[in-house]
Amino acid sequence: MDPATLAGLILLIGIVVLIALGVPIAVAIGLPSVLATMALIGLDNAVVASSQRLFTGINSFTLLAIPFFVLAGVLMNNGGIATRLIDAAKVLVGRMPGSLAQTNVVANALFGSVSGAAVASAAAVGGVMGPRQREEGYDRGFSASVNAASAPSGMLIPPSNTFIVYSLVSSTSIAALFMAGYGPGILWALACMTVVFLYSRKRPELQGTDRVTFTQLLVTLRKAVPSLLMIFIVIGGILSGVFTPTESAVIAVLYCLVLGFAYRNLTVRGLPRILLEATRTTSIVTLLIGVSSALSWVMSFARIPGMISDALLGLTDSPTVILILMMIMLLVVGTFMDPTPAILIFTPIFLPIVEEFGIDPVHFGIMIVFNLCVGTITPPVGNVLFIAARVGELRVEPVIRRILPFLAALIAVLFLVVFVPQVSLWLPTQLGLINGGG
């Protein structure tokens, strides 16, 4: 057996077996990568090469944006910003059928638009909205499923850590990816709102009854304006060239600190706990990026992406069929792998194939992130699904039953995003960030 084939088998069998055994994903990726490198270049060279790739993978100024955006999300969670965003969402959709569930969807979209973190959004918004929905007679499984289904919209609406990772792997403009995420992110939220509307329409007890005066509307929105202003500061600064995405993350942290102290929800004594929480999350993401970089290198060295490309193109020369096969594969992968390692592993494999068909790399980035976002709410390993169930004080089984209609709606939107490029590309094209419609 030639070394390249042996390395490929080590990677495939090793990663699948270790993930099935419940080994942490970083170890499940890193250990087979080192063993495959040994099969290719020997023990001594493998140790040096793997260490270099791990360091090179995280030695990026752009990646500094991730720990700062993570810290900004934790500060938002503890600084009273989430509560004000929820209040703003309530006055906007308070008269709709299933008003509290609709509020949950809108609040998750708003929270995500300033934090980019689906898990943090599900925990923060679900912790506030779950008890309110139970008091008004909502089914607990339905409430948790609404929270789970809507939370990943924040991974599409900028700023988004997943887009930063994809940009690193694909050398694509972060600003273009951020702008391209708005359309699909809004469609994600609208799909969830549609399912809530259809569920609540036949349940009179869940009809929206809150009447909000114009004065109440203005007061509530005024309180939320400082929180929402961060969107315009971060995104506006990037688009205008005032600061880079990494610098914008630092600005976001400073802004959240100022708001948290102004709202009197943050204290100096509580900052070490917040920093520790952000550090834990950042450490996990950074390790994943490092070991995934080593994996990408060994796959490239063994020419595995080329073999996969030849195999796919040997099946069909239809771009439509190729995209459908990729989306199905990513939907399956997303059920047991987090978006960050999945992006790092599959982007180098799939991107050259889609570029052969003339598909814009920004458009493909939206496809792959949207697809993997669906995986975060899909059993057996969907982390957002389990967080939503935990926040709702439920076992995951009743939440899975209730989330199926949301999954159907979101997969329908996924195919819309895949086959209608302008959903993603219209805004960055109008802003001059990309040249064409893909």
C-alpha positions in Angstrom: 0.0 0.0 0.0 1.4 3.4 -1.0 2.0 6.0 1.8 -0.7 8.4 0.5 -3.4 5.7 0.6 -2.3 4.6 4.0 -2.4 8.2 5.3 -5.9 8.6 3.9 -7.1 5.4 5.6 -5.5 6.5 8.9 -7.3 9.8 8.8 -10.7 8.4 7.8 -10.8 5.5 10.2 -9.0 7.3 13.0 -11.3 10.4 13.0 -14.5 8.4 12.6 -13.6 5.9 15.4 -12.4 8.5 17.8 -15.5 10.7 17.3 -17.7 7.6 17.7 -16.0 6.8 21.0 -16.7 10.3 22.3 -13.1 11.5 22.3 -12.8 15.4 22.3 -13.0 16.6 18.7 -9.5 18.3 18.9 -7.9 15.0 19.9 -10.0 13.1 17.3 -8.6 15.3 14.6 -5.1 15.9 15.9 -4.0 12.3 16.7 -4.9 10.8 13.3 -3.2 13.8 11.6 0.1 13.1 13.4 -0.1 9.4 12.7 -0.9 10.0 9.0 2.0 12.4 8.8 4.2 9.7 10.2 3.1 7.3 7.5 4.1 9.9 4.9 7.4 11.3 6.2 8.5 9.3 9.2 8.4 9.9 12.9 11.1 12.6 13.3 9.9 14.7 10.4 6.2 14.2 11.4 6.8 15.6 14.9 8.4 18.7 13.5 6.0 19.2 10.7 2.9 18.7 12.8 4.2 21.2 15.4 5.0 23.8 12.8 1.5 23.4 11.2 -0.2 23.7 14.5 1.6 26.9 15.3 1.3 28.3 11.8 -2.5 27.6 11.8 -3.0 29.9 14.8 -0.3 32.5 14.0 -2.7 34.9 12.3 -3.6 38.5 13.1 -7.0 38.0 11.7 -7.7 35.2 14.2 -7.2 37.6 17.0 -10.8 38.8 16.2 -12.2 35.5 17.5 -11.1 35.8 21.2 -12.2 39.4 21.3 -15.7 38.7 19.8 -16.0 35.8 22.2 -15.2 38.1 25.1 -17.7 40.7 23.7 -20.4 38.0 23.7 -19.7 37.0 27.3 -19.7 40.7 28.4 -23.1 41.1 26.6 -24.4 38.1 28.4 -23.4 39.5 31.8 -23.8 43.2 31.1 -27.6 43.6 30.8 -27.4 44.0 27.0 -29.4 40.8 26.3 -32.3 41.9 28.4 -32.7 45.2 26.5 -32.5 43.4 23.2 -35.3 41.0 24.3 -37.5 44.0 25.4 -36.9 45.6 22.0 -37.9 42.4 20.2 -41.1 42.1 22.4 -42.4 45.5 21.4 -41.7 44.8 17.7 -43.6 41.5 17.5 -45.9 41.6 20.6 -49.1 41.5 18.6 -48.2 38.5 16.4 -49.6 35.0 17.1 -47.3 33.3 19.4 -45.9 36.6 20.5 -43.5 35.4 23.1 -42.1 32.7 20.8 -41.7 35.3 18.0 -39.9 37.5 20.5 -37.5 34.7 21.2 -36.7 34.4 17.5 -36.2 38.2 17.0 -34.2 38.5 20.2 -31.9 35.7 19.1 -31.3 37.4 15.8 -30.6 40.7 17.5 -28.4 39.1 20.1 -26.5 37.2 17.4 -26.1 40.4 15.3 -23.9 41.9 18.0 -22.3 38.7 19.4 -22.1 36.2 16.6 -22.4 33.3 19.1 -25.3 30.8 18.8 -24.6 29.0 22.1 -24.4 32.2 24.1 -27.6 33.5 22.4 -29.5 30.3 23.2 -28.3 30.5 26.8 -29.0 34.2 27.3 -32.3 34.6 25.5 -33.6 31.2 26.4 -32.9 31.8 30.1 -35.1 34.9 30.0 -37.8 33.8 27.6 -38.3 30.2 28.8 -39.9 31.1 32.1 -42.1 33.8 30.5 -43.4 31.3 27.9 -44.1 28.7 30.6 -46.2 31.2 32.6 -48.3 31.9 29.5 -49.0 28.3 28.8 -46.5 27.5 26.1 -45.5 23.9 25.7 -42.0 23.6 27.2 -40.7 21.4 24.4 -42.0 23.9 21.8 -40.4 26.8 23.7 -37.0 25.1 23.8 -37.2 24.2 20.1 -38.0 27.8 19.2 -35.0 28.9 21.1 -32.7 26.2 19.6 -33.9 26.8 16.0 -33.5 30.5 16.0 -30.2 30.9 17.9 -27.9 29.9 15.0 -29.1 32.9 13.0 -26.5 34.9 14.9 -23.8 32.8 13.2 -24.9 34.2 9.9 -25.7 37.8 10.8 -22.4 39.6 11.3 -20.1 39.7 13.1 -19.6 36.0 12.9 -16.6 33.9 14.1 -17.4 31.2 11.6 -17.0 33.6 8.7 -13.7 34.7 10.1 -12.5 31.1 10.1 -13.8 30.5 6.6 -12.0 33.7 5.4 -8.8 32.4 6.9 -9.0 29.1 5.0 -10.3 30.5 1.7 -8.5 33.9 1.6 -11.9 35.6 1.1 -12.7 39.1 2.2 -14.2 39.2 5.7 -16.2 42.3 4.9 -17.8 40.6 1.8 -18.7 37.6 3.9 -20.2 39.7 6.7 -22.4 41.6 4.2 -23.3 38.3 2.4 -24.5 36.9 5.7 -27.3 39.4 6.2 -29.8 38.0 3.6 -29.5 34.3 4.7 -29.5 35.3 8.4 -32.7 37.2 8.0 -34.2 34.4 6.0 -33.3 32.0 8.8 -35.1 34.1 11.3 -38.1 34.5 9.0 -38.3 30.7 8.5 -38.5 30.2 12.2 -41.1 33.0 12.6 -43.2 31.3 9.9 -43.2 28.0 11.7 -44.1 29.7 15.0 -47.0 31.6 13.2 -48.4 28.4 11.7 -48.1 26.6 15.1 -49.8 29.4 17.1 -52.5 30.4 14.6 -54.7 27.5 15.7 -54.1 28.1 19.4 -56.1 31.0 20.7 -54.3 31.0 24.0 -51.1 31.9 22.2 -52.4 34.8 20.3 -50.5 38.1 20.8 -52.5 40.3 23.2 -50.0 42.9 24.3 -50.9 46.4 23.3 -47.9 48.7 23.2 -48.5 52.5 23.0 -46.3 54.5 20.8 -44.7 56.1 23.8 -43.8 52.6 25.2 -42.4 51.6 21.9 -40.1 54.7 21.7 -39.0 54.3 25.3 -38.1 50.6 24.9 -36.4 51.1 21.6 -34.4 54.0 23.0 -33.1 51.8 25.8 -32.0 49.2 23.2 -30.4 51.8 20.9 -27.0 51.8 22.7 -26.8 48.0 22.4 -27.8 48.0 18.7 -25.4 50.8 18.0 -22.6 48.4 18.3 -23.7 46.8 15.0 -23.2 50.1 13.2 -19.9 50.8 14.9 -18.4 47.4 14.2 -19.7 46.8 10.6 -19.6 50.5 9.6 -16.0 50.7 10.8 -15.0 47.6 8.7 -16.8 48.8 5.6 -15.4 52.3 5.8 -11.9 51.1 6.3 -11.5 52.9 9.7 -10.4 49.6 11.3 -9.8 46.0 10.4 -12.1 43.1 11.6 -9.7 42.3 14.3 -9.6 46.0 15.5 -13.4 46.0 15.3 -13.5 43.1 17.8 -11.5 45.1 20.2 -13.8 48.1 19.8 -16.7 45.7 20.5 -15.2 44.6 23.8 -14.5 48.2 24.9 -18.1 49.2 23.9 -19.6 46.2 25.8 -17.5 47.1 28.9 -18.7 50.7 28.9 -22.3 49.6 28.4 -22.1 47.0 31.1 -20.7 49.4 33.7 -23.2 52.1 32.6 -26.1 49.7 33.1 -24.5 48.7 36.5 -24.6 45.0 35.6 -20.8 44.6 35.5 -18.5 45.0 38.4 -14.7 45.0 38.6 -14.9 42.1 41.0 -16.8 40.1 38.4 -14.4 40.7 35.5 -12.0 37.8 36.3 -14.9 35.3 36.1 -15.9 36.7 32.7 -12.4 36.7 31.4 -12.0 33.0 32.5 -15.2 32.0 30.7 -14.1 33.7 27.5 -10.7 32.2 27.8 -12.1 28.7 28.0 -14.1 29.1 24.9 -11.2 30.8 23.0 -8.8 28.0 24.0 -11.1 25.3 22.6 -11.6 27.2 19.3 -7.9 28.0 19.0 -6.9 24.3 19.6 -9.4 23.2 17.0 -8.0 25.7 14.4 -4.4 24.5 15.1 -5.1 20.8 14.8 -7.3 21.3 11.8 -4.4 23.2 10.1 -2.2 20.1 10.7 -5.0 18.0 9.2 -5.4 20.2 6.1 -1.6 20.1 5.5 -1.4 16.3 5.7 -4.4 15.9 3.4 -2.9 18.3 0.9 0.5 16.5 1.1 -1.2 13.2 0.4 -3.3 14.8 -2.4 -6.5 13.7 -0.7 -8.5 16.8 -1.8 -7.6 16.1 -5.4 -8.7 12.4 -5.1 -12.0 13.5 -3.7 -12.4 16.1 -6.4 -11.7 13.5 -9.1 -14.2 11.1 -7.5 -17.0 13.7 -7.4 -16.3 14.9 -10.9 -16.2 11.3 -12.1 -19.8 10.8 -10.8 -21.2 13.8 -12.7 -20.3 17.0 -14.4 -23.5 18.7 -13.3 -22.9 21.7 -10.9 -26.4 21.1 -9.4 -25.8 17.5 -8.6 -22.3 18.3 -7.2 -23.7 21.0 -4.9 -26.5 18.7 -3.7 -24.0 16.0 -2.9 -21.9 18.5 -1.0 -24.8 19.8 0.9 -26.0 16.4 1.9 -22.5 15.4 3.0 -22.1 18.6 5.1 -25.6 18.1 6.6 -24.4 14.7 7.8 -21.1 16.0 9.0 -22.7 18.9 10.8 -24.7 16.4 13.0 -21.6 15.3 14.8 -18.9 18.0 14.2 -18.9 21.6 15.2 -18.8 24.3 12.4 -15.2 25.4 13.1 -13.4 22.1 12.5 -15.8 21.2 9.7 -15.0 24.5 7.9 -11.3 24.0 8.3 -11.5 20.4 7.0 -13.9 20.6 4.1 -13.3 24.1 2.7 -9.9 23.1 1.2 -11.6 20.0 -0.3 -14.7 21.5 -1.8 -13.7 25.0 -2.6 -11.5 24.2 -5.6 -14.3 22.0 -7.0 -17.0 24.7 -6.9 -14.6 27.3 -8.3 -14.2 25.1 -11.3 -17.9 25.6 -11.9 -17.6 29.4 -11.5 -19.2 29.6 -8.1 -18.2 32.6 -6.1 -16.1 31.7 -3.0 -18.2 34.2 -0.9 -21.4 32.4 -2.0 -19.9 29.0 -1.2 -18.8 30.3 2.2 -22.5 31.3 3.0 -23.6 27.8 1.8 -21.2 25.9 4.0 -21.8 28.1 7.1 -25.6 27.9 6.7 -25.4 24.1 6.2 -23.2 23.6 9.3 -25.5 26.0 11.3 -28.3 23.5 10.7 -26.0 20.8 12.1 -25.8 22.7 15.5 -29.5 22.0 16.1 -29.5 18.5 14.7 -29.1 15.3 16.8 -27.0 13.5 17.9 -24.4 16.1 18.7 -26.0 19.5 18.0 -24.6 21.7 20.7 -27.1 24.5 20.4 -29.9 21.9 20.7 -28.5 20.5 23.9 -28.0 24.0 25.4 -31.5 25.0 24.6 -32.8 21.8 26.2 -30.7 22.4 29.3 -31.8 26.0 29.6 -35.4 24.8 29.2 -34.8 22.2 32.0 -35.8 19.4 29.7 -34.4 16.1 28.3 -33.4 16.5 24.7 -36.0 14.0 23.3 -39.1 16.3 23.5 -37.1 19.1 22.0 -36.1 17.0 19.0 -39.7 16.1 18.3 -40.7 19.8 18.3 -37.8 21.0 16.3 -38.5 18.9 13.2 -40.8 21.4 11.5 -38.1 24.1 12.0 -35.5 21.8 10.4 -37.7 21.2 7.4 -38.2 25.0 6.9 -34.5 25.7 7.4 -33.4 23.0 4.9 -35.8 24.6 2.4 -34.1 28.0 2.9 -30.7 26.3 2.6 -31.6 25.2 -0.9 -32.9 28.7 -1.7 -29.5 30.1 -0.5 -27.6 27.5 -2.6 -29.4 27.9 -5.9 -30.2 31.6 -5.7 -26.8 33.3 -5.4 -28.3 36.8 -5.2 -29.7 36.0 -1.7 -26.1 36.2 -0.5 -24.3 38.2 -3.1 -26.7 41.1 -3.8 -25.6 43.2 -0.8 -21.8 42.8 -1.1 -22.1 43.4 -4.8 -24.0 46.6 -4.3 -21.4 47.8 -1.8 -18.6 47.1 -4.2 -17.1 44.3 -2.1 -17.2 41.7 -4.9 -17.4 42.1 -8.7 -20.3 40.0 -9.7 -23.3 37.9 -8.8 -21.4 34.6 -8.7 
